[in-house]
Amino acid sequence: MEYALALLILAALVAVFVSVPLRRDEIAADAAAADRRAELEAAKEAKYREIRDAELDFRMGKVSKADHRATDRELRGQAIEILERLDALEPETAGRPAGEAR
């Protein structure tokens, strides 16, 4: 009986020892995806801020209507690219803190 218990404990220790590197890789991948999502979210907010600033400049008469249209078109195009990259990220990383189990 003691021999079987010792084998069971040894098997459990081996399983834990073998699975630790596998979980570490998964956690690192999750952290990288979360970091990428955070970078894109920050870029999105910065781009929205640029769009608002350009709109304010136009309303205050600092830029012409033609210049505003060109700037607005360019900024919104860049914002769309950021949103598309956010959408392309793996959906299961959204809203999940780095390192949380699946």
MODELLER restraints for C-alpha pairs under 7 A, 6 or more apart:
rsr = mdl.restraints
at = mdl.atoms
rsr.add(forms.Gaussian(group=physical.xy_distance, feature=features.Distance(at['CA:27:A'], at['CA:99:A']), mean=4.86, stdev=0.5))
rsr.add(forms.Gaussian(group=physical.xy_distance, feature=features.Distance(at['CA:30:A'], at['CA:98:A']), mean=5.56, stdev=0.5))
rsr.add(forms.Gaussian(group=physical.xy_distance, feature=features.Distance(at['CA:30:A'], at['CA:99:A']), mean=6.27, stdev=0.5))
rsr.add(forms.Gaussian(group=physical.xy_distance, feature=features.Distance(at['CA:31:A'], at['CA:98:A']), mean=4.60, stdev=0.5))
rsr.add(forms.Gaussian(group=physical.xy_distance, feature=features.Distance(at['CA:31:A'], at['CA:99:A']), mean=6.41, stdev=0.5))
rsr.add(forms.Gaussian(group=physical.xy_distance, feature=features.Distance(at['CA:33:A'], at['CA:93:A']), mean=6.71, stdev=0.5))
rsr.add(forms.Gaussian(group=physical.xy_distance, feature=features.Distance(at['CA:34:A'], at['CA:93:A']), mean=6.38, stdev=0.5))
rsr.add(forms.Gaussian(group=physical.xy_distance, feature=features.Distance(at['CA:34:A'], at['CA:98:A']), mean=6.02, stdev=0.5))
rsr.add(forms.Gaussian(group=physical.xy_distance, feature=features.Distance(at['CA:37:A'], at['CA:86:A']), mean=6.66, stdev=0.5))
rsr.add(forms.Gaussian(group=physical.xy_distance, feature=features.Distance(at['CA:40:A'], at['CA:82:A']), mean=6.55, stdev=0.5))
rsr.add(forms.Gaussian(group=physical.xy_distance, feature=features.Distance(at['CA:40:A'], at['CA:86:A']), mean=6.47, stdev=0.5))
rsr.add(forms.Gaussian(group=physical.xy_distance, feature=features.Distance(at['CA:44:A'], at['CA:79:A']), mean=6.32, stdev=0.5))
rsr.add(forms.Gaussian(group=physical.xy_distance, feature=features.Distance(at['CA:44:A'], at['CA:82:A']), mean=6.23, stdev=0.5))
rsr.add(forms.Gaussian(group=physical.xy_distance, feature=features.Distance(at['CA:47:A'], at['CA:75:A']), mean=6.94, stdev=0.5))
rsr.add(forms.Gaussian(group=physical.xy_distance, feature=features.Distance(at['CA:47:A'], at['CA:79:A']), mean=6.03, stdev=0.5))
rsr.add(forms.Gaussian(group=physical.xy_distance, feature=features.Distance(at['CA:51:A'], at['CA:72:A']), mean=6.55, stdev=0.5))
rsr.add(forms.Gaussian(group=physical.xy_distance, feature=features.Distance(at['CA:51:A'], at['CA:75:A']), mean=6.29, stdev=0.5))
rsr.add(forms.Gaussian(group=physical.xy_distance, feature=features.Distance(at['CA:54:A'], at['CA:68:A']), mean=6.99, stdev=0.5))
rsr.add(forms.Gaussian(group=physical.xy_distance, feature=features.Distance(at['CA:57:A'], at['CA:63:A']), mean=6.30, stdev=0.5))
rsr.add(forms.Gaussian(group=physical.xy_distance, feature=features.Distance(at['CA:58:A'], at['CA:64:A']), mean=6.76, stdev=0.5))
rsr.add(forms.Gaussian(group=physical.xy_distance, feature=features.Distance(at['CA:58:A'], at['CA:68:A']), mean=6.21, stdev=0.5))
